[in-house]
């Protein structure tokens, strides 16, 4: 399965793109363009981890956070969420029920 091209974050429609030209970083969330960039050369697992990381930044930006989370805080949350999602598929399905 490929990275989704479009996602909704709170009330903003984001586009998600894989990109070759990200040098110093694995990903980027660009709030004013509603865009998430993921480094194309990453492994699938690292792309997923990076996507969650950038999604947290997008959520933060969409909610006009006054005190931004640090990169360490975002990475800890992203790692925890990714682990939770992988280890608790039934709970994730339960959360998605209407």
C-alpha positions, 0 to 999 in steps of 0.5 A, a space after each residue: 500500500 502506498 502513502 495516501 496522497 490526501 488526508 484531512 487534518 482537523 479541518 484542513 485538507 493536506 496533500 502528501 508527497 514523496 520528495 527527492 530533495 529533502 537533504 537534512 530531514 526525513 520529512 516536512 509539514 508545511 502548514 501554510 500550504 497544507 502539505 506533508 513531504 516525505 523523503 522518497 528514499 526512506 524504507 517503508 517503515 521509516 516513511 510510516 514513522 516519518 508520516 506520523 511525525 509530520 502528522 503530529 506537526 500538522 495537527 499542532 499547526 492546524 490547532 494554532 498551538 502557542 507553544 510548539 512541541 519540541 522535535 524530541 516531544 514529537 518524535 516520542 509521540 510519533 514512536 509511541 503512536 506507531 508502536 500502539 497502532 502496530 501492536 493494537 490493530 483491534 483497538 484501532 479498528 474499534 476507534 474507527 467504528 461509528 
